[in-house]
Amino acid sequence: MSDDRKEISAADPAPEEEREEASKADEEDTGAQVAPIVRLQEVSVSSGEENEDVLLELKAKLYRFDKDGNQWKERGVGPVKLLKHTESGKVRLLMRQNKTLKICANHIVLSTTSLQEHAGSDKSWVWHAADFSDGDLKDELFAIRFGSVENAQKFKEIFEEAQESLAEKSEETTRDAESTATLLDNLNVVPKEDKD
C-alpha cells in the first residue's frame, strides 16, 4: 500500500503547484516600508598612512626572535610596506596581518640598520630594529621571508635606497648645522650708543 501512495503523490501535480504559488507569494511586494532599528553614522577611519607614499608593497611572512625560548616565532603573514612620509622624508616599514589587519611590524628604517641574508636563504632577510607594533618601543630581531627570490631582492633594493636617502639627508642636516654654527661664531654684538 505504501508503494501505491508514493506513485500517486509523485503523479499528483497539486503539491508542485502549491510550491510555485507559495514562492510567488514570497516574491510579491507588499509595499510595506520597514525602517531600520539602528541608524549607523558614516565614520571616517584613519589608517595612519595618509601622509605617506608607498615605495614598496609585497606579500611576506614575518618572524621575530624570542630570546626567552631561543627560537623564531611567526609574527604574521601579509603585505609588508615601505612608506615614505611626504613632509619629513622618513621611511618606515609597516606590516599588517592579512585578515585581521593587526600590525605586526612598525619601525623607522635607519641608515644604520643592517639587512643580512638569513641562514643562506636567498628569499629571507634578517635585521634588528626598535619596533613599535605593540604600542611599546621594543628592540626586536626580525626575519622576513618572501615567496620568490625576485621579491626578496626588490625588498632589499628599496630598503637600501631608503637608507641611502636618509644618510644623504643626515649629511645635509650636519652641513646646515655646521654652517649655522659658523655664522653664530662670527656674529658680533655691537652695543647701541645712547643719543643724548
C-alpha positions as CSV (number, residue, x, y, z in Angstrom):
1,M,0.0,0.0,0.0
2,S,2.8,2.4,0.8
3,D,4.1,1.9,-2.7
4,D,0.8,3.0,-4.2
5,R,0.8,6.2,-2.2
6,K,4.2,7.1,-3.4
7,E,3.1,6.6,-7.0
8,I,0.0,8.7,-6.6
9,S,1.8,11.6,-4.8
10,A,4.5,11.6,-7.5
11,A,2.0,11.8,-10.2
12,D,-0.2,14.4,-8.4
13,P,0.7,17.9,-9.8
14,A,-1.0,19.7,-6.9
15,P,1.9,19.8,-4.4
16,E,4.2,21.3,-7.1
17,E,1.6,24.0,-8.0
18,E,1.2,24.8,-4.3
19,R,5.0,25.3,-4.0
20,E,5.0,27.6,-7.0
21,E,2.2,29.7,-5.6
22,A,4.0,29.9,-2.2
23,S,7.2,31.1,-3.9
24,K,5.2,33.7,-5.9
25,A,3.6,34.9,-2.7
26,D,7.1,35.3,-1.1
27,E,8.3,37.4,-4.1
28,E,5.2,39.6,-4.1
29,D,5.9,43.2,-3.0
30,T,3.6,44.2,-0.2
31,G,4.6,47.8,-0.3
32,A,5.4,47.8,3.4
33,Q,8.2,50.1,4.5
34,V,10.5,48.7,7.2
35,A,12.6,51.3,9.0
36,P,15.9,50.2,10.4
37,I,16.0,49.9,14.2
38,V,19.5,51.3,14.5
39,R,20.9,54.1,12.3
40,L,24.6,53.9,11.7
41,Q,26.5,57.1,11.0
42,E,29.3,57.1,8.5
43,V,32.7,57.2,10.3
44,S,36.0,58.1,8.7
45,V,38.7,55.6,9.5
46,S,42.3,56.7,9.6
47,S,44.9,54.1,8.8
48,G,47.8,56.4,9.7
49,E,49.2,56.1,6.2
50,E,47.5,59.2,4.7
51,N,50.6,61.4,4.6
52,E,52.9,58.6,3.2
53,D,53.8,57.4,-0.2
54,V,54.1,53.6,-0.8
55,L,57.6,52.8,-2.0
56,L,57.1,49.1,-1.9
57,E,54.3,46.6,-1.1
58,L,54.9,42.9,-1.2
59,K,53.4,39.8,0.4
60,A,55.6,38.2,3.0
61,K,55.8,36.1,6.2
62,L,57.4,37.8,9.2
63,Y,59.2,36.2,12.2
64,R,60.6,37.6,15.4
65,F,63.3,36.0,17.5
66,D,62.1,35.0,21.0
67,K,65.1,35.4,23.3
68,D,63.5,33.5,26.2
69,G,62.7,30.5,24.1
70,N,65.7,30.9,21.9
71,Q,63.7,30.3,18.7
72,W,62.0,32.1,15.8
73,K,58.2,32.8,16.2
74,E,55.9,33.6,13.4
75,R,54.6,37.2,13.7
76,G,52.2,37.2,10.8
77,V,51.6,36.8,7.0
78,G,50.5,39.8,4.9
79,P,51.7,42.8,2.9
80,V,54.9,44.5,4.0
81,K,55.1,48.2,3.0
82,L,57.9,50.7,2.9
83,L,56.3,54.1,3.4
84,K,57.9,57.5,2.9
85,H,56.5,60.4,4.8
86,T,55.7,63.3,2.4
87,E,56.9,66.1,4.7
88,S,59.8,64.6,6.8
89,G,61.1,62.1,4.2
90,K,61.4,59.4,6.8
91,V,60.8,55.9,5.7
92,R,59.1,53.3,7.8
93,L,58.5,49.6,7.5
94,L,54.8,48.6,8.2
95,M,53.4,45.1,8.0
96,R,49.8,44.1,8.8
97,Q,48.4,40.6,9.1
98,N,46.2,39.5,6.1
99,K,42.8,39.1,7.6
100,T,42.8,40.9,10.9
101,L,45.0,43.9,9.7
102,K,46.8,43.8,13.0
103,I,50.1,45.5,12.9
104,C,53.0,43.0,13.2
105,A,55.9,45.4,12.4
106,N,56.1,49.1,12.6
107,H,59.5,50.9,12.7
108,I,61.6,53.6,11.1
109,V,64.2,52.5,8.6
110,L,67.5,53.9,9.8
111,S,70.7,54.3,7.8
112,T,72.5,52.2,10.4
113,T,70.1,49.2,10.1
114,S,71.9,46.2,8.7
115,L,69.9,43.9,6.4
116,Q,71.5,40.4,6.2
117,E,70.7,37.2,4.4
118,H,69.1,34.6,6.7
119,A,70.9,31.3,7.0
120,G,71.9,31.1,3.4
121,S,68.3,31.6,2.1
122,D,68.0,33.9,-0.9
123,K,64.3,34.5,-0.1
124,S,64.9,35.7,3.5
125,W,66.4,38.8,5.3
126,V,67.2,39.5,8.9
127,W,67.5,42.8,10.7
128,H,67.4,44.5,14.1
129,A,65.1,47.4,14.8
130,A,63.3,49.3,17.6
131,D,59.7,48.3,16.8
132,F,56.5,50.0,17.9
133,S,53.9,47.5,16.6
134,D,52.6,46.6,20.1
135,G,52.3,50.1,21.3
136,D,55.6,50.0,23.2
137,L,59.0,50.6,21.8
138,K,60.9,47.2,21.9
139,D,64.2,46.1,20.5
140,E,63.4,43.2,18.1
141,L,65.3,40.9,15.8
142,F,63.1,40.3,12.7
143,A,63.3,37.8,9.8
144,I,61.2,38.1,6.7
145,R,60.6,35.5,4.0
146,F,59.2,36.2,0.5
147,G,57.6,33.9,-2.0
148,S,60.3,34.4,-4.6
149,V,63.9,35.5,-4.9
150,E,62.9,38.4,-7.1
151,N,60.6,39.8,-4.4
152,A,63.4,39.4,-1.8
153,Q,65.8,41.3,-4.0
154,K,63.3,44.0,-4.7
155,F,62.7,44.5,-1.0
156,K,66.5,44.7,-0.3
157,E,67.0,47.3,-3.1
158,I,64.2,49.6,-2.0
159,F,65.2,49.2,1.7
160,E,68.9,50.1,0.9
161,E,67.7,53.1,-1.3
162,A,65.7,54.4,1.6
163,Q,68.8,54.0,3.9
164,E,71.0,55.9,1.4
165,S,68.5,58.8,1.1
166,L,68.4,59.0,4.9
167,A,72.2,59.1,5.0
168,E,72.3,61.9,2.4
169,K,69.6,63.8,4.3
170,S,71.6,63.4,7.6
171,E,74.8,64.7,5.9
172,E,72.8,67.8,4.6
173,T,71.5,68.4,8.1
174,T,75.0,68.1,9.5
175,R,76.3,70.6,6.9
176,D,73.5,73.0,7.6
177,A,74.1,72.8,11.4
178,E,77.9,73.4,10.9
179,S,77.2,76.5,8.7
180,T,74.8,77.8,11.2
181,A,77.3,77.3,14.0
182,T,79.9,79.1,11.9
183,L,77.6,82.0,11.4
184,L,76.8,82.2,15.1
185,D,80.5,82.2,15.9
186,N,81.1,85.1,13.5
187,L,78.2,87.0,14.9
188,N,79.2,90.2,16.7
189,V,77.1,92.2,19.0
190,V,77.8,95.9,19.0
191,P,76.4,97.9,21.9
192,K,74.0,100.6,20.9
193,E,75.2,104.1,21.5
194,D,73.0,106.4,23.5
195,K,71.8,109.5,21.7
196,D,71.5,112.4,24.2
